[in-house]
Amino acid sequence: MDHVDVPDTDGLSVLEVEDLYNAALEEVQKACDVSERQRCGQRLAVIAKALRAAKRKPLEKTQRTEWSAYPEPVTLPRCPDDARYVKSFSTEVADLPAAQHFFHEYGFVVFRDVLTAPECEATVAEIWRSLEERTPGLERHDSESWSLLSSERYGLPEEQAVFTPQIVANRQNDRVYAALDAVLPRMSGIEDFDSPHPDPNSVVVTQDRWCIYRPAGDDASARTAENLHLDVNPWTYAGLKPTEIEDLRYGMTIAGDHRFPLQDFRAELTAVQGRGSSTGEHVQGVLNLLDNLEEDGGTRVVPGFHRCFMPWLRALGDMESNLAQSGQHDNWVLRRAAGGGSFKFSNLDRIHQLSRRIPMRAGSFLLWNQLLVHGSCANNSANFRIAQFITGFRAGEMSPGRSWARAAAVQRHNSGLLLRPLAPHVFGEARGTEGTEGTAGPADGRSFARSEREHLAVEQVLQTSKGHPEAILKAFEDFHVQCKPLLHVGPMKGTYLDHAVQRSSPSLVLELGSYLGYSAVRALAPLAKLCNNLEIDLISYIQSQVQELSQDS
């Protein structure tokens, strides 16, 4: 058999292979003699086989149109004194122009020495205290207990935002503010500025959370999942779909155990409408708390994607064609509240080859354009990865209604915590008089009155528990761990109280001295099934306790 010249069809789309088939068929029809017809027929048969194979492949396996919009792969500059880390900059004024140029070129930048070593240590200790309180048996210095840390949820806590002393202090840090202020676009031409923030260019920080990756080494089950995504709905961001971001009022919603704090803080991140601008209203960030090397897992980005966003979006087509992952190769948008969403990239998408890990020192602050594809890599080392998320945007981006509602909500959750001079800029000062909802707390380093914390705790408990004893206890415990510490017995010591009540089966319980009623509810919980009116009595008791506490204060 003569040699048959057959084109290479690997990597071609179905349509491209079909064009080759039609051309080969035409050659067979035009063949003048038997030998030529036989040769062309053999070529046609081979291409027909390739066409059948191409049609059997899922559509997503072939070359995708949007891939042509992806940026070229890059090699990132490293720190001159230690090539293990990506190049970084200081927040000193003289260093800012170079940092801004780097940010606009790559879509991200790292600022070093943003937190001091004591600030990093205090934040890590606070995160560990929270983990130990919510995870019975977990101890920071007992490596045998680390297996209790879940590798799911990308190392994130269940709550959408965290309000604890050091986490809130970091949101008001001078160098955190300077870094965000350096890369966010400045606003001008705003008249009649009505806002709890002093200036349209005040940098507002998001109320976010932290993450922790436990050491994994060779244990694949301990590794945090890998991903690449955008934290925006591309069609909403580009103005092709409506958004309700200005309708957010930061009221509490209840979804399972996600009682604290407010879901709207998440929505404000994903419902941004940038109308195709090059930078957008938000800059996302990771405040690194431990030295983080390449193998330790953590943030990765696709440098330069922010400049390719609009061509990439046009290649995707309409949103309705990108709502589901019908095959494992498909990318899709996950719609969220207020018209927002996040765009998820398949683990088989070519974009993963373009991503780059961002290793950095403890105390560094990584910021990236919100249009930069980013995600995480698994921890493959014997080291922890611990970080805090902080995103920033300009106060002038918000409507008056949204900004005042937001400031009041932040104020409620910051109640009882130390506020610093930058607090009016990053948090806003809500309207009202001291001691009422919506009050602006002092911004000179003083704390709120002690009873404010207890009032907030009781308000949240009453809204979420619906009077059921177990739900009341869970609500108190959630508040203690996720918002602000309370002086209550808690779940660990509470087990001793449970055993004492169960052993004696009392018909009368006398409590000498009380705080908010946690231990009383705990002692009476076993009787709940026997007393139809117990729920109402418990609610009344808790309300009376916080009223007495207010009078004492």
C-alpha positions as CSV (number, residue, x, y, z in Angstrom):
1,M,0.0,0.0,0.0
2,D,1.3,3.4,-1.0
3,H,2.1,5.9,1.8
4,V,-1.0,7.9,2.6
5,D,-0.4,11.6,3.6
6,V,-2.8,12.2,6.6
7,P,-2.8,15.5,8.4
8,D,-2.3,15.6,12.2
9,T,-5.7,16.1,13.8
10,D,-4.6,16.1,17.5
11,G,-5.8,19.3,19.2
12,L,-8.2,20.3,16.4
13,S,-11.8,21.0,17.0
14,V,-14.6,19.0,15.6
15,L,-15.4,21.6,13.0
16,E,-11.7,21.7,11.9
17,V,-11.6,17.9,11.5
18,E,-14.9,18.0,9.6
19,D,-13.4,20.5,7.2
20,L,-10.6,18.1,6.5
21,Y,-13.1,15.3,6.0
22,N,-15.1,17.3,3.4
23,A,-11.9,18.3,1.5
24,A,-10.8,14.6,1.5
25,L,-14.2,13.5,0.2
26,E,-14.0,16.1,-2.6
27,E,-10.6,14.7,-3.6
28,V,-12.1,11.2,-3.8
29,Q,-14.9,12.4,-6.1
30,K,-12.4,14.2,-8.3
31,A,-9.9,11.3,-8.6
32,C,-9.3,10.3,-12.3
33,D,-8.0,6.8,-12.0
34,V,-8.3,3.8,-9.8
35,S,-5.0,4.1,-8.0
36,E,-5.6,7.8,-7.1
37,R,-9.1,7.0,-6.0
38,Q,-7.8,4.3,-3.8
39,R,-5.2,6.5,-2.3
40,C,-7.7,9.3,-1.6
41,G,-10.1,6.8,-0.2
42,Q,-7.6,5.5,2.3
43,R,-6.9,9.1,3.3
44,L,-10.6,9.8,3.7
45,A,-11.0,6.6,5.8
46,V,-8.3,7.8,8.2
47,I,-9.8,11.3,8.5
48,A,-13.3,9.8,9.0
49,K,-12.0,7.8,11.9
50,A,-10.4,10.9,13.4
51,L,-13.7,12.8,12.9
52,R,-15.7,10.1,14.8
53,A,-13.2,10.2,17.6
54,A,-13.4,14.0,17.8
55,K,-17.2,13.9,18.0
56,R,-17.0,11.4,20.8
57,K,-14.8,13.8,22.8
58,P,-16.7,16.1,25.1
59,L,-16.9,19.5,23.6
60,E,-14.9,21.1,26.5
61,K,-11.8,19.0,25.7
62,T,-11.2,20.8,22.4
63,Q,-9.6,24.2,22.0
64,R,-11.8,26.8,23.7
65,T,-12.4,30.2,22.1
66,E,-11.7,32.2,25.3
67,W,-8.2,30.6,25.6
68,S,-7.0,32.9,22.9
69,A,-7.6,35.9,25.3
70,Y,-5.4,34.5,28.1
71,P,-2.2,36.4,28.9
72,E,1.2,35.1,28.0
73,P,3.1,33.1,30.7
74,V,5.5,35.2,32.8
75,T,8.4,34.7,35.1
76,L,7.9,36.8,38.3
77,P,10.7,38.9,39.7
78,R,12.1,37.6,43.0
79,C,13.4,39.4,46.1
80,P,17.1,40.3,45.5
81,D,18.1,39.2,49.0
82,D,16.1,35.9,49.0
83,A,14.9,34.4,45.7
84,R,12.5,32.1,47.6
85,Y,10.1,35.1,47.8
86,V,8.4,37.2,45.1
87,K,9.7,40.7,44.8
88,S,8.2,43.1,47.5
89,F,8.0,46.8,48.3
90,S,7.8,48.9,51.4
91,T,4.9,51.3,52.2
92,E,7.4,54.2,52.4
93,V,6.4,57.1,50.1
94,A,9.7,56.7,48.1
95,D,8.9,53.1,47.3
96,L,5.3,53.6,46.2
97,P,5.8,54.6,42.5
98,A,7.7,51.3,41.9
99,A,5.0,49.3,43.7
100,Q,2.3,51.0,41.7
101,H,4.1,50.3,38.4
102,F,4.5,46.6,39.4
103,F,0.8,46.4,40.3
104,H,-0.4,47.8,37.0
105,E,2.0,45.5,35.1
106,Y,1.2,42.2,36.8
107,G,-2.1,42.9,38.5
108,F,-0.8,42.3,42.0
109,V,1.9,43.6,44.4
110,V,3.4,42.5,47.7
111,F,4.1,45.0,50.5
112,R,6.6,43.8,53.1
113,D,6.8,44.6,56.8
114,V,3.2,45.6,57.0
115,L,2.6,43.8,60.3
116,T,5.4,43.6,62.9
117,A,6.5,40.3,64.3
118,P,4.5,40.9,67.6
119,E,1.4,41.8,65.6
120,C,1.7,38.6,63.5
121,E,2.2,36.5,66.7
122,A,-0.8,38.1,68.4
123,T,-3.0,37.4,65.3
124,V,-1.9,33.8,65.1
125,A,-2.5,33.3,68.8
126,E,-6.0,34.7,68.5
127,I,-6.8,32.4,65.6
128,W,-5.5,29.4,67.5
129,R,-7.6,30.3,70.6
130,S,-10.7,30.5,68.3
131,L,-9.9,27.1,66.8
132,E,-9.3,25.5,70.1
133,E,-12.5,26.8,71.6
134,R,-14.6,25.5,68.7
135,T,-12.7,22.2,68.2
136,P,-12.7,20.0,71.3
137,G,-9.4,18.2,71.6
138,L,-7.4,20.5,69.4
139,E,-4.3,22.0,70.9
140,R,-1.9,24.2,69.1
141,H,1.2,22.6,70.5
142,D,0.0,19.0,70.2
143,S,0.7,17.8,66.6
144,E,-1.3,14.7,67.2
145,S,-4.4,16.8,67.5
146,W,-3.9,18.7,64.2
147,S,-5.8,16.0,62.4
148,L,-8.9,17.6,63.9
149,L,-8.4,20.6,61.5
150,S,-10.4,20.0,58.4
151,S,-8.7,20.3,55.0
152,E,-12.1,21.3,53.5
153,R,-13.4,24.8,52.9
154,Y,-9.9,26.0,51.9
155,G,-9.0,26.3,55.6
156,L,-11.7,28.9,56.2
157,P,-13.9,29.2,59.3
158,E,-17.7,28.8,58.9
159,E,-18.5,32.5,59.5
160,Q,-18.3,35.0,56.6
161,A,-16.5,37.6,58.8
162,V,-14.7,37.6,62.1
163,F,-14.7,40.4,64.7
164,T,-12.1,39.7,67.3
165,P,-9.6,42.2,68.9
166,Q,-6.5,41.6,66.8
167,I,-8.3,40.9,63.6
168,V,-10.2,44.3,64.0
169,A,-6.9,46.0,65.0
170,N,-5.2,44.8,61.8
171,R,-8.0,46.3,59.7
172,Q,-7.1,49.7,61.2
173,N,-3.3,49.3,60.8
174,D,-1.5,52.3,59.3
175,R,0.6,50.3,56.9
176,V,-2.4,48.2,55.8
177,Y,-4.2,51.4,55.0
178,A,-1.2,52.9,53.2
179,A,-0.8,49.8,51.0
180,L,-4.5,49.8,50.0
181,D,-4.4,53.6,49.4
182,A,-1.4,53.3,47.1
183,V,-3.0,50.9,44.6
184,L,-6.7,51.9,44.6
185,P,-7.7,54.5,42.0
186,R,-8.5,57.9,43.5
187,M,-11.9,59.5,43.0
188,S,-12.7,63.1,42.1
189,G,-15.7,65.3,41.2
190,I,-18.0,64.0,43.9
191,E,-20.4,66.7,45.2
192,D,-22.6,66.7,48.2
193,F,-20.7,63.7,49.7
194,D,-23.1,62.1,52.2
195,S,-21.3,59.4,54.1
196,P,-20.2,58.2,57.5
197,H,-16.6,58.2,56.1
198,P,-14.8,61.6,56.2
199,D,-13.7,61.7,52.5
200,P,-14.7,60.0,49.2
201,N,-11.1,58.7,49.0
202,S,-11.3,57.1,52.5
203,V,-10.2,53.4,52.2
204,V,-13.0,51.2,53.4
205,V,-11.9,47.7,54.5
206,T,-14.1,44.7,54.1
207,Q,-15.1,42.6,57.1
208,D,-13.6,39.3,56.1
209,R,-12.0,36.2,57.8
210,W,-8.8,34.2,58.2
211,C,-7.6,30.9,56.9
212,I,-5.3,28.1,58.1
213,Y,-3.6,25.3,56.2
214,R,-2.3,22.5,58.4
215,P,0.9,20.7,57.5
216,A,0.3,18.0,54.9
217,G,3.6,16.6,53.8
218,D,2.9,13.3,52.0
219,D,-0.6,13.0,53.4
220,A,-2.9,13.8,50.5
221,S,-6.0,13.7,52.7
222,A,-4.6,16.7,54.7
223,R,-4.0,18.9,51.7
224,T,-6.3,21.9,51.1
225,A,-8.1,21.8,47.7
226,E,-6.7,23.7,44.8
227,N,-8.7,26.2,42.7
228,L,-8.7,29.2,40.4
229,H,-11.5,31.7,40.3
230,L,-12.7,35.3,40.1
231,D,-14.7,36.7,43.0
232,V,-17.0,38.6,40.7
233,N,-19.8,37.8,38.3
234,P,-18.1,38.8,35.0
235,W,-21.4,39.9,33.4
236,T,-22.5,42.0,36.4
237,Y,-19.1,43.6,36.7
238,A,-19.1,44.6,33.0
239,G,-22.5,46.1,33.3
240,L,-24.2,43.5,31.1
241,K,-26.4,42.3,34.0
242,P,-28.0,44.4,36.7
243,T,-26.7,44.5,40.3
244,E,-28.4,45.2,43.6
245,I,-25.2,46.1,45.5
246,E,-26.5,49.5,46.5
247,D,-29.6,47.8,48.1
248,L,-27.5,46.0,50.6
249,R,-28.4,47.0,54.2
250,Y,-26.2,44.5,56.1
251,G,-29.0,42.9,58.0
252,M,-28.4,39.5,59.6
253,T,-29.5,36.4,57.7
254,I,-29.7,32.8,59.0
255,A,-28.5,29.8,57.1
256,G,-27.9,26.7,59.1
257,D,-25.2,27.5,61.7
258,H,-24.0,30.5,59.8
259,R,-25.5,33.0,62.3
260,F,-22.6,35.4,62.7
261,P,-22.0,37.7,61.2
262,L,-23.6,39.4,58.2
263,Q,-23.9,37.7,54.8
264,D,-24.0,41.1,53.0
265,F,-20.3,41.7,53.6
266,R,-19.7,38.7,51.3
267,A,-22.2,40.1,48.8
268,E,-20.5,43.5,48.6
269,L,-17.3,41.7,47.4
270,T,-18.9,39.6,44.7
271,A,-21.6,42.1,43.4
272,V,-19.1,44.8,42.4
273,Q,-20.0,46.5,39.1
274,G,-16.9,48.0,37.5
275,R,-18.5,48.7,34.1
276,G,-15.3,47.4,32.4
277,S,-12.9,49.7,34.2
278,S,-9.3,48.5,34.3
279,T,-9.0,48.3,38.1
280,G,-12.5,48.1,39.6
281,E,-13.8,49.3,42.9
282,H,-12.1,46.6,45.0
283,V,-8.6,45.4,45.6
284,Q,-8.4,42.1,47.3
285,G,-5.7,41.2,49.8
286,V,-4.1,38.5,52.0
287,L,-2.2,39.6,55.1
288,N,0.4,36.9,55.6
289,L,1.1,35.9,59.2
290,L,3.8,33.2,58.8
291,D,6.7,32.9,56.4
292,N,5.2,31.2,53.4
293,L,7.3,29.3,50.9
294,E,6.3,27.9,47.5
295,E,5.7,24.4,49.0
296,D,3.7,25.7,52.0
297,G,0.6,26.3,49.9
298,G,-1.4,29.5,49.6
299,T,-2.3,32.2,47.1
300,R,-1.6,32.0,43.4
301,V,-2.5,34.4,40.6
302,V,-2.6,34.6,36.9
303,P,-0.4,37.7,36.2
304,G,-1.8,40.0,33.6
305,F,-5.3,38.6,33.4
306,H,-6.8,41.9,34.5
307,R,-5.8,43.4,31.1
308,C,-7.4,40.5,29.2
309,F,-10.7,40.5,31.1
310,M,-13.0,42.2,28.5
311,P,-11.7,40.2,25.5
312,W,-12.0,37.0,27.6
313,L,-15.6,37.9,28.6
314,R,-16.6,38.6,25.0
315,A,-15.3,35.2,24.0
316,L,-17.4,33.5,26.7
317,G,-20.7,34.7,25.2
318,D,-23.8,35.3,27.3
319,M,-24.1,34.4,31.0
320,E,-27.0,32.0,30.4
321,S,-24.6,29.7,28.4
322,N,-22.1,29.6,31.4
323,L,-24.3,28.7,34.3
324,A,-23.5,25.1,34.8
325,Q,-20.6,22.7,34.7
326,S,-22.0,20.0,32.4
327,G,-18.6,18.3,32.1
328,Q,-15.5,18.2,34.2
329,H,-13.7,20.5,31.7
330,D,-16.3,23.2,31.8
331,N,-15.9,26.6,33.6
332,W,-19.0,28.3,35.0
333,V,-20.3,31.3,37.0
334,L,-21.9,30.6,40.4
335,R,-24.5,33.3,40.9
336,R,-24.7,34.9,44.4
337,A,-26.8,37.5,46.2
338,A,-27.4,41.0,45.0
339,G,-26.5,40.1,41.4
340,G,-23.0,39.0,42.3
341,G,-21.2,35.8,41.8
342,S,-17.9,34.0,41.3
343,F,-16.4,32.5,38.2
344,K,-15.0,29.0,38.7
345,F,-12.3,27.6,36.4
346,S,-12.2,23.8,35.8
347,N,-9.1,22.0,37.1
348,L,-8.4,21.0,33.5
349,D,-8.5,24.5,32.1
350,R,-5.3,25.6,30.4
351,I,-5.2,28.7,32.7
352,H,-3.7,26.6,35.5
353,Q,-0.5,26.5,33.5
354,L,-0.3,30.3,33.6
355,S,-0.8,30.7,37.4
356,R,2.1,31.6,39.7
357,R,2.4,31.0,43.5
358,I,3.2,34.1,45.6
359,P,5.5,33.1,48.4
360,M,6.2,35.9,50.9
361,R,7.5,36.6,54.4
362,A,5.5,36.9,57.5
363,G,4.0,40.4,57.9
364,S,3.7,40.9,54.1
365,F,0.5,42.1,52.5
366,L,-0.4,40.7,49.0
367,L,-2.9,42.9,47.0
368,W,-4.4,42.0,43.7
369,N,-6.7,43.6,41.2
370,Q,-10.2,42.1,41.6
371,L,-10.1,41.1,37.9
372,L,-7.1,38.9,38.4
373,V,-7.8,35.2,38.3
374,H,-6.5,33.8,41.6
375,G,-6.9,30.8,43.9
376,S,-4.9,28.5,46.1
377,C,-2.3,25.8,46.0
378,A,-2.3,22.9,48.5
379,N,0.2,22.7,51.4
380,N,2.8,20.0,50.7
381,S,5.2,20.9,53.5
382,A,5.6,20.4,57.2
383,N,4.7,24.1,57.9
384,F,1.4,25.9,58.7
385,R,0.0,28.5,56.4
386,I,-2.0,31.2,58.3
387,A,-3.3,34.4,56.8
388,Q,-6.0,37.1,57.2
389,F,-8.1,38.4,54.2
390,I,-8.5,42.2,53.9
391,T,-10.1,43.8,50.8
392,G,-10.4,47.6,50.3
393,F,-12.3,50.1,48.2
394,R,-13.0,53.8,48.2
395,A,-15.8,55.3,50.3
396,G,-17.0,57.3,47.4
397,E,-18.1,54.1,45.6
398,M,-21.0,53.6,47.9
399,S,-24.4,55.3,47.8
400,P,-25.4,57.2,51.0
401,G,-28.1,54.6,52.0
402,R,-25.7,51.7,51.7
403,S,-22.8,53.5,53.4
404,W,-24.8,54.6,56.5
405,A,-26.3,51.1,56.9
406,R,-22.9,49.5,56.5
407,A,-21.3,51.7,59.1
408,A,-24.1,51.0,61.6
409,A,-23.6,47.2,61.1
410,V,-19.8,47.4,61.5
411,Q,-20.2,49.5,64.6
412,R,-22.5,46.9,66.2
413,H,-19.9,44.1,65.6
414,N,-16.9,46.3,66.7
415,S,-18.7,47.2,69.9
416,G,-16.4,46.7,72.9
417,L,-13.2,46.6,70.8
418,L,-10.4,49.1,70.6
419,L,-10.8,51.7,67.8
420,R,-7.9,53.6,66.4
421,P,-7.6,57.0,64.6
422,L,-8.2,55.4,61.2
423,A,-11.5,53.9,62.4
424,P,-13.7,56.7,60.8
425,H,-12.0,56.0,57.4
426,V,-12.0,52.2,57.4
427,F,-15.3,51.6,59.4
428,G,-17.2,54.9,59.2
429,E,-19.0,56.6,62.0
430,A,-22.7,55.8,62.2
431,R,-25.4,58.3,63.2
432,G,-26.9,58.2,66.6
433,T,-26.2,58.9,70.2
434,E,-24.0,56.8,72.4
435,G,-25.6,53.6,73.7
436,T,-28.1,53.2,70.8
437,E,-27.9,51.2,67.6
438,G,-26.1,53.0,64.9
439,T,-23.8,54.9,67.3
440,A,-20.4,55.8,66.2
441,G,-17.8,54.6,68.6
442,P,-14.9,56.7,69.8
443,A,-12.0,56.8,67.3
444,D,-9.3,58.0,69.7
445,G,-8.2,54.6,71.1
446,R,-11.0,54.3,73.7
447,S,-13.3,51.3,74.0
448,F,-17.1,51.0,74.0
449,A,-19.0,50.5,77.3
450,R,-18.9,46.9,78.5
451,S,-22.6,46.4,78.3
452,E,-22.6,47.1,74.6
453,R,-21.0,43.7,73.9
454,E,-23.6,41.9,76.0
455,H,-26.5,43.8,74.4
456,L,-25.2,42.7,71.0
457,A,-24.8,39.1,72.1
458,V,-28.4,39.0,73.5
459,E,-29.7,40.7,70.4
460,Q,-28.1,38.1,68.2
461,V,-29.2,35.2,70.4
462,L,-32.8,36.3,70.5
463,Q,-32.9,36.7,66.7
464,T,-31.4,33.4,65.9
465,S,-32.4,30.9,68.6
466,K,-36.2,31.1,68.5
467,G,-36.2,30.2,72.2
468,H,-35.0,26.6,71.9
469,P,-32.5,25.8,74.7
470,E,-30.0,24.1,72.5
471,A,-30.2,26.9,70.0
472,I,-29.7,29.5,72.7
473,L,-26.6,27.8,73.9
474,K,-25.2,27.4,70.4
475,A,-25.9,31.1,69.7
476,F,-24.0,32.2,72.8
477,E,-21.1,29.9,71.9
478,D,-21.0,31.2,68.3
479,F,-20.9,34.8,69.5
480,H,-18.1,34.1,71.9
481,V,-16.0,32.4,69.3
482,Q,-16.8,34.4,66.2
483,C,-17.5,37.9,67.5
484,K,-16.3,38.8,71.0
485,P,-15.4,36.8,74.1
486,L,-18.1,36.5,76.8
487,L,-17.7,35.7,80.5
488,H,-19.9,32.6,80.3
489,V,-19.3,28.9,81.2
490,G,-18.9,27.7,77.7
491,P,-19.3,24.2,76.1
492,M,-16.2,22.6,77.6
493,K,-16.8,23.6,81.3
494,G,-20.5,23.3,80.6
495,T,-20.2,19.5,80.3
496,Y,-19.4,19.3,84.0
497,L,-22.6,21.2,84.8
498,D,-24.5,18.8,82.5
499,H,-23.1,15.8,84.4
500,A,-24.0,17.3,87.8
501,V,-27.6,18.0,86.7
502,Q,-28.0,14.5,85.1
503,R,-26.7,12.8,88.2
504,S,-29.1,14.6,90.6
505,S,-32.2,15.0,88.4
506,P,-33.3,18.1,90.4
507,S,-36.8,19.4,90.5
508,L,-35.5,22.8,91.6
509,V,-32.3,24.7,90.4
510,L,-30.9,27.7,92.3
511,E,-28.2,29.8,90.6
512,L,-26.4,32.3,92.8
513,G,-25.1,35.0,90.6
514,S,-25.6,35.2,86.8
515,Y,-24.2,36.9,83.8
516,L,-26.4,36.5,80.7
517,G,-28.2,33.3,81.7
518,Y,-26.0,30.7,79.8
519,S,-25.5,28.4,82.7
520,A,-29.1,28.7,83.8
521,V,-30.3,27.6,80.3
522,R,-27.7,24.8,80.3
523,A,-29.0,23.5,83.7
524,L,-32.6,23.7,82.6
525,A,-32.2,22.3,79.1
526,P,-32.9,18.7,80.1
527,L,-36.3,19.9,81.4
528,A,-37.3,21.5,78.1
529,K,-39.1,18.5,76.8
530,L,-41.2,18.3,80.0
531,C,-42.3,22.0,80.2
532,N,-44.2,23.6,77.3
533,N,-43.6,27.1,78.7
534,L,-39.9,26.8,79.3
535,E,-38.9,28.5,76.1
536,I,-40.8,31.7,76.9
537,D,-39.4,31.7,80.5
538,L,-35.8,31.4,79.2
539,I,-36.2,34.3,76.8
540,S,-37.7,36.5,79.5
541,Y,-34.9,35.5,81.9
542,I,-32.1,36.4,79.4
543,Q,-33.7,39.8,78.6
544,S,-33.9,40.6,82.3
545,Q,-30.3,39.7,82.8
546,V,-29.0,42.1,80.2
547,Q,-31.2,44.9,81.5
548,E,-29.8,44.4,85.0
549,L,-26.3,44.4,83.5
550,S,-27.0,47.7,81.8
551,Q,-28.1,49.3,85.0
552,D,-25.0,48.1,86.8
553,S,-22.8,49.6,84.1
